[in-house]
Amino acid sequence: MAALEEEFTLSAVPLGAGPDGLLGVEQCDKTDQFLITDSGRTVILYKVSDQKPLGSWSVKQGQVITCPAVCNFQTGEYIVVHDSKVLRLWTNEDVNLDKVFKATLSAEVYRILSIPGTEPLVLFKEGAVRGLEALLAEPQQKIETVISDEEVIKWTKFFMVFRHPALIFITEKHGNYFAYVQKFNSSVVSKYTLLLGQEEKSVIQSFTASLCRKFISLMSLSSDGCIYETLIPIHPSDPEKNQHQRVVRSLLLKTVVSGNARNALSVLDQDHVAVLGPPLPASKECLSIWNTKFQTLQISKELPQGTSGQLWYYGEHLFMLHGKILTVIPYKCEMSSLAGALGKLKHGQDPGTQTMPHFVNWETSQGLGSQNAEPSKRILRRRKIEASVQPEVPASQQLLSTIKKDSEKHIEMELRKFLAIKRTPDFHTVIGDIVIGLLGRCKTEPSFYPRNSLMQLIQMHVLSYSLCPGLMEVALEKTDVQMLQLCLQQFPDIPEAVTCACLKMFLSIGDDSLQETDVNMESVSDYSDAVQEEQMEEQTGILQNGFNPEEDNCDNCDKELSEKPQNTIEETTSCPVIPKRAALLNAVLHSAYSETFLLPHLKDIPAQHITLFLQYLYFLYLKCSENATMTLPGIHPPTLNQIMDWICLLLDANFTVVVMIPEAKSLLLSLYKFVKSQICICSELNKIEVSFRELQKLNQEKNNRELYSIEVLELF
């Protein structure tokens, strides 16, 4: 027998969560606490018993978390990866993720795996695996490629096998599936080809696994609605020929759910699995528990609000998204017997419900104390990293010596020779040292400015602001807007004060100086006045995504807004800045920032420059409104969210000053008119939504009608 107890809500889905749900739910060192990672920027620590959050951390705007946050059970730290390569470590005492320990890795990470009793592992997208400590000691070490071309990792699991860590991950290539098993006591990677049986045309939707004696029991839920099992040996018979081993899938449960892309599977114990998905094609989604030993359905629970097709299992709790809510459903599975499987087990004969730990922890209950981390683990890690960043390549030492005394032309020539040499694992650190050497000489010799060498080093795409903090300051002193634009496009960690300094320069520099400067124009489309005037003539009287700058869409708008429509049109029909200045401003729009740290610096920008920037942002919004997709043309243009966020930031920081400037009055009125029109549109859309709901209800009653009928639908 199995029972699903009353569900309870843990949290509403964070705003950053995408349509595919959450990135993950991971258990912490305290069994009652869990890390919830959304698909955007936020990690939240929850205590399940109290149903409340204990802490929340977010990365900077412009950055995206790319794999679930996990807990390091040895140190109590939390680990997360954002933008595929940047690894962060923090504790409960840390508040801002931007201030915590950071390591930039040389390859993209697929998942961080952590279980009690051993250090966390990092699985890269190319199939290579590294221990966390070894990786942090040398973040830029070369990561080998394990899987073949076009192979994509679909799922992974971390076990403890006889007190030794073992990892399994599944890959897919052209409809074929492969399993890789790696044991870290022998560093042997075994590859298996999963042979399909009668289900050749089906697609695997979900995987789960558990340990079964000397095998890994790999279960898979396919698009034909059946559950299959594959036994993969933990100890391969011939490790030297592990590239050609094949294993066959066998049918475990037949047609437990209908074919659905959002089905999910999780193993609960030796004889029970939890399945998420609709039992019939036309039915609602359900959570059900099946007995695999006796092939029986134990219990089922309907989920009318739908799910994201994600299911997590820890201890006696199942986690899932039910609608827009993260729901926890406690469950109990009794000892498997024929009477229990058939639902005829009497309570008097109940041997007691089992508290089934997660399968991966069955063999880790003993001998874990000897593997606890030392108190000085963090200090030792920092010392290892500080030692690893010291350049050891003789060629780099020679180049640094050349930088101290030779001419700019000779330095440029020697730099080209150095860059032609094969790269080492610490290449990005060496490049940072070279830039620091060049900048050091710039400070001691004001006439020395090796611009070509610095531009060449930036274009290597390995630098960041933290590696060469003085680079952008020197570029600001030299008014080198091209270099500043390149840094804004490539550096992910620029301080907000430096970003505002660049913005102030881009707005204050004269048009004549910009015309003589070489600037990257990829983000700028054709903003010529002639094209704009033609488009405005052709679109007279046509609403652009619900907003027309020539007329007022809201009946209740103030009369003042319609008194001077011509001034608004003159401001918005042509770009207020030249294309090169627009390209520089677009680089600022793309840069990452934290609103809290950015707002104080925006107040230092002169009011006339703020007005010019607002006019440009408003012009960009009108350009977005010209098409249904609300996007700008170009290779890498600003997004609508970036435009609106910066408008809000500028108004929040400078509204009191801008509202006193006469030349900014018409712009503020235009922005006010835009907001009023959008409010009216949202109000009308809400009315239409109610009508559509009524139509949907009527459509659901269609089966009760006769073959012929005349109906009158009244919409209010």
N, C-alpha and C positions, 0 to 999 in steps of 0.2 A: 504494500500500500504506500501511497504518497499523498501528501496534502499540501495545498497552497494556502497559506494564511492570509489575513487581511493585509492588503497593500497599504503603503504610506508614501507620501511625497517627500523626497529629499530636497529637491530644488526645482525651480523653473529653469528651462534651458537658457544658458547665457546668450546675450545678443550676438556674440561672435560666432555662435554655432551655425554651421551651414546646413543645407538641406539634407546632407548625409549624416547628420547627428553629431556626436561627440568624437573626439580623437581617442579617448580612453578613460577607463575607471581603474585605478590602481590602488592596492592596499598599502598602508604605511606600516611602520614598525609597531604601532599600536593597532591591534586587530580591529578596533572600532572606528578607525579613522581612514578616510579614503581621499585620494587626489583625483579631482575631476578636471579633465583638460578639454576645453572646447576647441572647435576647429578654427578659431581666430587668434586671440591674443591672451587669453586668461587661463590661469590655473587656480582652482579653489580647493581648499582643504575642508572636508566635512567630517563631523562626528555623527555617525549614524544613529546611535542611541538617543542623542539629544535632537537630532534632525536640524542641526544648525551649522553654519560655516564657522570655522576657526581662523581662517586666513584666506587672503586672496592676493594674487600677484599677476601683473600684466607686463608684457613686453611693450616697447615703444610703438607709437603709431607708425605704420609703414613696415613693421616687422610682423611675421606670421609664425606661430608655433607649428612645427611640422611633424612632431611625434609626441606621444603621451608622456607627461611627466611621471617619474617614478621615484621611489624612496630608496636610498642607499641604506640597507638594513645594518651595515657595519658602522656607519658614522652618523646616521640619523639625518643626513642631508637630503635635499630634494634635487633632482636632475631633470633638465628639460633641454630640448634642442629647438632653436628657431632658425628660420631661413635655411634649413637643411644642413648647415655646417657649423653654426654657432652654438656651443654647449655652455649652459649656465648651471652653477651650483649655488644653493642658498639654504638657509635654515629658517626656523620659525621667527627668529629675531630680526631677520632682514625684512625691509619694507619695500624697497625699490629694486626691481630686477636689474635695472640699468647700473646699479652700484655693486652688484655681487660678482663673484668669481666668474670669469669668462675665458673660454678657449675656442679659438677658431680652428676647425679641423680641415684637412686637405681633401676630404671626399664627403659626399652626401650620406647622411645617416638615414637608415630605414627605421630602426627601432632601438630603444634602450631597454634591456631586460634585466630585471632584478628580482631575486627571491632570497629568503633568509638562508644564512649559512655560507654565503660566498659573495665575492665582489660583483658588482653589476657588469654586464657585457654590453658592448656597442656593436650592433649589426649594421654594416654599411650596405647601400643599395647594390653594390657589385658583389655581395656575398661574403666579403671578408669580415672577420670578427676580432675584436680587441677587448682586453680587460680594461676597465676604466682607469686604474692607476697607471698602467703602462702607457695608455693613450694620453693622459694628462701630463705625464712626464715628457712627452714629445708629441705635441698636438699635430705638428705638420709632417709626421712620419709618412712615408709612402704606403698607400693602401693598395694591396694587390687585388686583381680581379679574379673571382672564383667561379662565377657563373658565366655562361657563354653569352654571345651577343643576342639581343632581343629577348633574353630571359628576364622575367619580372617577378620579384618576390611578392607572393600573395598572403602569406601567413607564417607566423613563427611561434615557437614555444620553448621555454627554458625549464629544464628538469634538474634534479639532483639524483644521480644514479650511483648507488652505493657510495654516497658521500662525495662523489665527483660530479662537477657540473657537466651537463650535456645539452646541446642545442639542436633543435630540428627546425628547418624552414622549408617551405614549399614554394616552388617557382612554376611559372607557366610560360610556354612558348608555342605559339601557333596551335593552341588547343591541347597540347601535351603537357603533362604535369610531372615534376621531378621533386624528389625529397632529398635533402642534404642533412646528414647527421654528423655532428662534430663533438667529440669528447676531448676535454681539455687536459686530462691527465696523460693523453697520448698525442694530442694535436693531430689526430687523423680525421679527415673529412671523407665520409662515405656518401656516394651519390646513388640514388635509386630511381628508376623509371617506373611510374605508377601505370600499370597496364589496366586499361578499361575492359570490362566484360561486355555484357549485353547493353550497357548504358553508353555506348560509344558516342552517340550524338548529344549527350547531356553535358551541361556545363556545371562545374563544381561551384557552389555558392558559399559554402561555409566549411571550416575545418575545426576539429577539436582533437585532443589527444590525451592519453593517460599511459602510465606504466603498467605493464602486464608481464610479470616475471622477467624474462630475458628479452622482451620485445616492447616496442612502442606501439600501442594500439592507436592507429590513426583513423579517425572517423571523419567522413565527409558527407555533406548534404548536397545532393545534386538537383539540377533543375527538373528532373523527372519526379521529384518529391520523395525519393528513397534515400535511406541512409546506408552507406557502405563502410566496410572496415578493411583496413590494410595493416598487417602485422609486419613491422620493420625491425629487423634484428639490431639490438644495441651493439653486439659484438659481431662484426662481419666475418664471414668464414675466410675470406681472402682479401685483406685490406689493400694489397698491391693492385688488385683488379676491381677497385670499387667504382670505376666509371661505367661499368657495363652490367651492373646488377639490376634485376627487374623483380618487382613484386606485384602481385595481382590483387585487385580489390574484390571483395566478396560482399554479397547482399546481406545486410544486417536487419533492416526494417523496411518494409515495402509500403510506399505511398503514405507517408505520415502527414505530408502537406502537399498542397498544389504547387505547381511551378510558379515561383515568384522571386523576383530579384532581391527582395528584402527578407528572405528567410535566414534564420540563424540557428546554430546548434552549439550545445555545451554539454560536456560529460559531467555528471554529478557524482557517481560512484561506480563500482564495478558493474552494476546492473541497471542503472538509470541514466537517461539523458533528457535534457530539456530542449524542446524544439519551439522556435518562434516562427509563426507563419499561418496562413489560412488553411484549414483542412480541406476546403473545396474552392474551386476557382471563383465562385460568386459570393463566398462567405467572408465574414470579417476576420481580421487577424486574431490569433489565439496564442496563448502560452500553454504548452502541454508537456507533461512528463510521461515518458514511455519506459516500460520495463523491457530491456533488450534480451533478458534471459528467457522470458516467457512470451515475448512479442505482443504485449498488451498495453493499451492506453490506461494510465493510472489516474490522471486528473487533467482537466483542461479549464482554462480561464479566458473568456472573451475580452478582447482589447478594442473597444469600439472606436477609440480615437486614433487608432493606427500606431505604428512604430517606425523606427528608422532602420529596422533590420539588424540591430546590434543587441547582444546579450552578454552580460558579464556575470560570473559566478564566483563568490568568495564565501567560504564557510557554509552557512545556512541561509544565505541571502542571494537573490537574483536581482540584478540591476538592468534596467532597460529604459528607453525613452518611450513614454506613452503620451502621444500627442506632443505637446511642448513641455512636458514635465518629466524629470528624472525620477522614476518610480522604483521603489525597493519592495520586493515580494519575498517574505520569509517562507521557507518550505521545510518539510520533513519527509524523509524517505525511511521506511521501515525495512527490516531485514528481508531480503528477497526470499519469498516462498510461493508455492503455487496458490495457496489459499489467499495470500496477500495480493498476488497478481490478479486474481479473479475477484477481489473485493469482498471476500468472505471470511477474513481474519477477524476473530472476536477480540474485543479489547481486553478480556480477561487473559487471553493467551498472548497479549502483546509483550514481547521481550524487552520493550523499551526502545524509544526512538534513538537512532544513531546520530551522533554528531560527526558527520563525515568531513574530515579536513580535505583541502584541495589535494588532488592526486599527487601533485608535484612535491608536496611536503611530507609524504608518508615515510620517506627514508631519511629525512633531515631532523627528526626529533631527537637524535642522539648525537653527541659530539659536536654541537654547534658552539659551545662556549669557548673552545680553543681558537675559534676563528674570528672572535670579536676584534674590532679595530683598536689600535693603540690610541691613547688620548692625543698624541702628537702627530696623528695621521695627516692633518691638514697642513701643519708646519712642514713636514717632510715633503709633501706634495709640492708646496711652493718652492722649496729649495731645489727640487728636481727640475721644475720648470725654469727657474732662474738659471740653473746650470745649463739647460738645454738650449737656451737662446743665444749662448755665446758662439760666434762664428768660428768654425774650425776649418774652413776651406782656405787653403793657401792663396788661391787666386783672389779671393775677396780681401785678404790682408794686403796683397800687393796693390789692389785697386784703391783701398783706403789710404795707403801711403802716397799713391799718385795724386789723390784728391787734395792732399795737404799742401802740395808745392807746385804742381804743373798747371798749364794753361787750360782754359775751358775747352779748346779744340782737342787738345791731347787727352783730356779726361773723357770727352765724348767718344773719341776713338777707342780708348781702352775699355770703356763701358760696353761698347758694342762687342768687343772680343769676349768680355766676361759673360755677357748674356748669351753668347753662342755656345758656351760650355754646357754640358749636361747638368740638369738641375739636381740638387740634393734635397733631402727631406726638410732641411731648415732654410729653404730658398727664400721664403717670405721674410724670415727674420734677417737674413743677410741683406736683402734689398732694403729693409728698414734701416739697417746700420749704415748702408751707403747713403741713403737720403739724409740721415742725421749728420753724417760726415760732410756732405755738401752744404747743408744748412749751417753747420758750425763755422765753416769757412766764410759763408755769406755774412755772418754776424761780425766776424773779425775783420773782413775786407768788404766794405760797403760797395765797392765797384765790381765785386765778383758775384755774378748771378748766372749760373749754368742752366739756363732755362730749357734748352734742348735736352739735356741729360735728365732733368727732373721730369719733363713731359714724357720721355721715353720710359722712365721707371714707373710713373703713374699708370701708363698704358699696359703694364704687365699684369694688371688686375690682381695683385697680391697684397697691396698696401691697404691700410686703414688709418683712421685718424690717430688711434692710440699707438700705432707703430712709429709715426712721424708727426708728433703734435705741433711742431713748429712750421710745417710746410705751408699750411693755409695762412698763417700769420705773415710769413714772408711774401706770399702771393698778394695779400691785402696791402702790404707796404709798397709793393711794386705796381699795384693796380693791374695785376695780371688776371683779367676776367676770364680768359680762356682756361687757364689752369684752375681757377676757382670753380668754373662750370664742370670741368672734368672731375674734380674732387667731390663736388656735390653729387655727381652721377654715380660715383663708384664707392665712396666711403660710407659704410652703414652706421658709423658711430660718431658723427660730427656733433659737438656740443651745440646747444641752442644759441649760445652767445655768438659763436662763430657763424652759424647760419644767418642770424640777424645782421651781423656785420657784412656778410656777402650781399644780403638783400639791400642794405642801405647803400652799398657801393653801386649795385646794379641800377638802383633808382636814381642816384645822383650823378653818375657819369654822363657826360655830354653825348649827344647824338653823333657829333663829328668824330669824337674819339672812338665810338663804337663802330662807325662805318669803316675805320681802318683796321679793326680787330678781326682776327679769324675766330669764328664761333661756330660750334656744332649746331646746325639748323634742323636736325631730324625731328624735333618735337614741335616744329612750327609748320603749319600749313599756309596756303596762300591767303594773306590777309589784305590784299590790294583793295583800294577803295572802289575801283570800277566794278569788280566782281560783287562787292557788297551792295552797291547801289542797284545793280541789275537784279540781284536776289530779292531785295526789298520791294522793287517795283512788281516783280512777278508774284510775290506772296502777299500783296495788299489784301487785307480783309480775311486772311487765312490764319487761324490759330495755330501756333507752333507748340505742340505738346501742352495745350491748354493755356498758353501765355502769349499775348501779342503786345509788344511795347507800344503800339500805336493807339490802342483803345483799352478801355477798362472793362474787365470781364465780370467784375463784382458790382452788383446794383447798389451796394451800401458803401462803396469807396467814397472818400471825402472829395468834395468839389475841387479842392486845391490841386488834386492830382490830375484833373482834366483841364486845368487852366493853361498849363504850359506843356502840352504834349510834344510840340515841335522841338523844344530844347532836348527832351529825352531822346528823340529820334536822332538828333544830330550827334549826340554823344555815343550812341550805340551802333550807328551804321558803319563806322570805320574804327579800326584798331587804334587805341589811344597811344600806343608805343610802336616804335619801329621794329621790324622782325627780329633784329639781333638782340634788342633788349627783351623782346618776348621770349626768345630762346633761353636767355639767362634767367628770367623770372620763372620759366617752366622748370628749370633745374632746382630752384628753391621749392617749388610746389611738390616735386617728387621726393624731397629729402625727408628722412624720418625725424620725428620730434616728439617731445612730451609737452603737452599743453601747459602743465604747471610751470615748467622751466622756461617755456617760450614766451608766455604773456608778458613778464616783466621787461624783457628786452625789446619787445615790439613797441613799448611806450617811448623808447628813446629815438624812434625814427621820426623825422620832421613830418608835420601834418600834411604839407603839400605832397610829399612822397607817398604817404599813406593813401591820400585821395587818388593819386595816379594809379597806385596798385589796385585799389578798389575798382576804379574804372576799367582797368584791364581784366580783372576777374569777372566783373559784370558782363563785359564784352564776350569773354569766353563762355559764360553761361548762355548768352543769347546764341552763340554759335552752336552750342550743344542742342539748343532747342529746335534747330533747323531740321533735325531728322528724328525718326522714331526711336532710334537706339540711344539717344542722348549721349553720343560720343563725339569727340573731335576727330577730324581727319589727321593723318600723319603717321609716322612710324612709331613714335613713343610719346603721344600727347598727354597732357594732364587729364585725369579722370574727373567725372562730375563730383564725386565725393571729396576729392582734393580741393576743387574749386570752392565748394560750399563750406568746407571746414576752414579754409583760409579767410573767406569772407567773414565768418563768425568770429574767428580769432582777431582779425583787425578791428572789427567793430567792438568787441569786448574790451580790447586794450586801449582804444583811442576814440570811443564814441563821444565823450565829453568834449574833446578837442575838435574833432571833425565836424560836429554839429554847429560849431561857431564859425566855420569857414564859409563865406558866401558861395564860393565856386563849388563846394561839395553839396549844396542844398538840393540841386536837381538830381544828383546821383542818389542821395538818401531817399528822396521822394520816389525815384524809380525802383529802388530796392523795396521800399514800403509797398508800392503798388504791386510788385511781383509777389510779395508774401501774401497780400490780401487776395490776389487772384488765385493763388495756390490753395488758400483756405476755402475759398468758394468751390473750387474744383473738388477738393476732398469731401466737402459736404454733399455735393451732388453725387459723387461716386458712392458715398454711404447710402444715399437714397436708392440708387440703382441696385446696390448689393441686397437690400431688403427685397426688392422686386424679384431678383434672381432666386433668392431663397424660396419665395412663394412658388415660383415656376418649378423649382426643383421638387418641392413637395407634391405639386400636382402631377409632375412626371412620374413620381414614385407610385402614384395611384393608378397608373395607366392600365395595369393588369385587371382592374375591376370594371373597366368600361366595356360596353358592347362593341360590336363590329362597326357600328355607325352611330355618330353622335354629333350634336352641335353644341359648342361650349362658348361661353362668354367669360373672358378673363378681365377682371377689373384691377388695375394697378393704381395705387394711391401714392 
